[in-house]
Amino acid sequence: MARTRSASPSRRSPTPPASRWRRRLVVFLQLCVGIGVLALGALAIAVYVAMSQLPSFDSLKSSPNGQMIRVHAADGTVIVSMGPSFGEWLPYGQIPKVMRDATVSVEDRRFRSHIGVDPVGVARSVKVRYDRGHWTQGGSTITQQLARTVFLNNQKKFGRKFREAILAFALEWKFSKDQILELYLNKVYYGGGAYGIDAASRKFFGHGADHLSLAEAAVIAGLVKAPSNYSPTADAEAAMGRAGVVLETMQETGAITASEAADADVSGLKLAPEPKQNSVRYFTDWALPQLDTLIDETTEPLEVWTTLDLNMQRQADAAIRANAPAGAQGALVALDRGGEVRAMVGGKDYVSSIYNRATQAVRQPGSAFKLFVYLAALEAGHKPEDSVVDEPVTIQGWSPRNDSRRNSGAVSLRTAFAYSLNTIAAKLGQEVGFNTVADMARRFGITTPVNVHPSMVLGTSEVRVIDMTRAFASVASKGVAVTPYGITRVTANGQTIYTHEVDRSHVLVAPYVAAEMTDLLQTAVNTGTGRAAQIGRPVAGKTGTTSSSKDGWFLGFSSGITTGVWMGRDDAKPIAGLHGGQAPARAWAAFMKPATANRPIEQFDTKVTLPEWQLEPDEESYFGQPDNGQMAVDADGNPIDPGEPPVPTDAQTGDTIPRPDADQPETPAAPPAPPQQMNQDWIDRVTGRNQPRQEQPAGRQPLTRDVPRDRYQDGRYQDGRYQDDRNQDRRYQDDRPNQ
């Protein structure tokens, strides 16, 4: 029997596709809303955390972006600004309305309505990115720019933009719009090292920002977009063109009327001249590194007050440029009586060469180094009137000679110094000891190594111009040490954090030694090798010329100012005609005459005493250097000119024996006296000291001095000195080591 199939229940009709997609959209929207809520919550938390960590308004006002250093000359003039420059802080109410309106119009016209980030600006930035294929507009608001300036950097990365947005929201949450605009206008970078509108106004227009005109405000507001491109000092035309765009934008936003825009004469603005920083930079490059040892402040803006006299600096610059030979460089340092550096020139042109030849270069000083030889001799008991013998001398195989190629016989120390007789300097150095001379140089501030070879008395050790000038200044200061300095005081936020104090407690030599040295230095200028340095008032100084005329020096002092001048080539090649008594002495006079013009004429403690007779001024040289001919020497190493027969002299007096005239009847000629030897017998004959002497150390020759025998007639020898009945002493060379 067939089985009957029961009817199946009715099937559920399939879901329409539209309903399925609608359901998915709802789920997606719900997911987006959830994510959005979470994102907003996370954003709110991030903004809250950022806001809680933001400094207070007063703290933000007092936190500069880097340390600013402004350097002042002695008269207060700002000569150099280093690092970021900040002007005076202007509260919102003191900022000119035209400056506020110009900034808002060109940088963020919806500043008053957004909450830190402008969606319209962001959308516009994305559109430009899509149209041009690269980012050209960031769409940053004033608040975002402030966040970037204070807390971030300028890297174009989305991570930085996200942090910037968080900080912008936090700033808007914590501060009012007026406070944000005040912070922005006082902190944003306007180019040329200027941060804030006051610094920018002073740099570009020479006055504060509290009374900016509409045209000036337009120029400054236009700089923010590209400070390096629109800086008036770099491209005035571009800056004026950008200012015109700012004025048009202000007119569009209703900040100004068309007539006000037309009246703003941007092209007629006068820009403040850039401060001249040519040779002045030699001084600041030397002085400013000293701040590291003087103060500990590394963040607050500093005002550094210096000793530099701008008038003297200009005169020094002109003197070096006008007198330095073609192809040569020059350097000059001028010190006041307390060590204040009034002028410093390290070369002809700082722009072409920043190498400071006044403080960095080391060169041979030539006979200027004789200052230390004569100081040691005077301290040992010599007097300027002492008689010494200028004659050939050989010391340890070295035979110095005078540039005149002749010897002058008995002369005074004053004459020997005035005409820079090398043989006398060598004999003095041998008598007092070359180590003693080196110690004297170091005592007077020579910081470079000083050799103790016999030739060191003629300046073979290299020195710096500033060190040599310091040594002469210490002589001018009556033997009290003078230390050059350039910084008088430093202030930070109006508070003085450093003040220089001059130390006058370090005595180098006795005052009478310094006075006697000044006596010798005066003679060198009045009648000797330094006559070109005369300026119509008392001057004491010394020339220096090295072999082959590679270096020329003149150092001296007058009316409280001590100045050292050097000239030469950086590659140390010879310069034809360069002598210390010529171009360097003329440059010294060209500087010192106007530098001392307003100072009273000061007489030295010892008035100048002229030599008893005149010599032909000689320049310094060394035996054995290249010469026009070959110089022969005798068995003792003393130079002999082979082209000229020896001149006979009397063995007792040293006087020249007259030659018989050619027209007189021939008579048997007396045999010429044998060459004089530098031995003790010869010295005893000349000085009349025939009494027994103490044995001298081998290899050392006592200086020949014409001293009356009765000077020590009744004296006795004690502790290396002869004591006479006048209670005066003279150092005597014994066999003990030099101290």
Buried (B, 14 or more C-beta within 10 A) or exposed (E): EEEEEEEEEEEEEEEEEEEEEEEEEEEEEEEEEEEEEEEEEEEEEBBEEBBEEBEEBEEBBEEBBEBBBBBBBBEEEEBBBBBBBBBEBBEBEBBBEBBBBBBBBBBBBBBEEBEBBBEEBBEEBEEBBEEEEEEEBBBBBBBBBBBBBBBBEEEEEEEBBEBBBBBBBBBBBBBEBEBBBBBBBBBBBBBBBBBBBBBBBBBBBEEBBBEBBBBBBBBBBBBBEEBEEBBBBEBBEBBBEBBBBBBBBBBEBEBBEEEBBEEBEBEEBEBBEEEEBBBBBBBBBBBBEEBEEBBEBEEBBBBBBBBBBBBBBBBBBBBBBEBBBEEBBBBBBBBBBBBBBBBBBBBBEBEEEEBBBBBBBBBBBBBBBBBBBBBBBBBBBBBBEBBBBBBBBBBEEBBBBBBBEBBBBBBBBBBBBBBBBBBBBBBBBBBBBBBBBBBBBBBBBBEEEBEBEBBBBBBBBBBBBBBBBBBBBBBBBBBBBBBBBBBBBBBBEEEEBBEBEEEEEEBBBEEBBBBBBBBBBBBBBBBBBBBBBBBEBBBBBBBBBBBBBBBBBBBBBBBBBBBBBBBBBBEEEBBEEBBBBBBBBBBBBBBBBBBBEEEEEBEBEBEBBBBEEEBEBBBBBBBBEEEEEEBEBBEBBBBEEEEEEEEBBEEEEBEEEEEEEEEEEEEEEEEEEEEBEBEBEBBEBBBEBEEEEEEEEEEEBBBBBEBEEEEBEEBEEEEEBBBBEEEEBBBBBBEEEEE
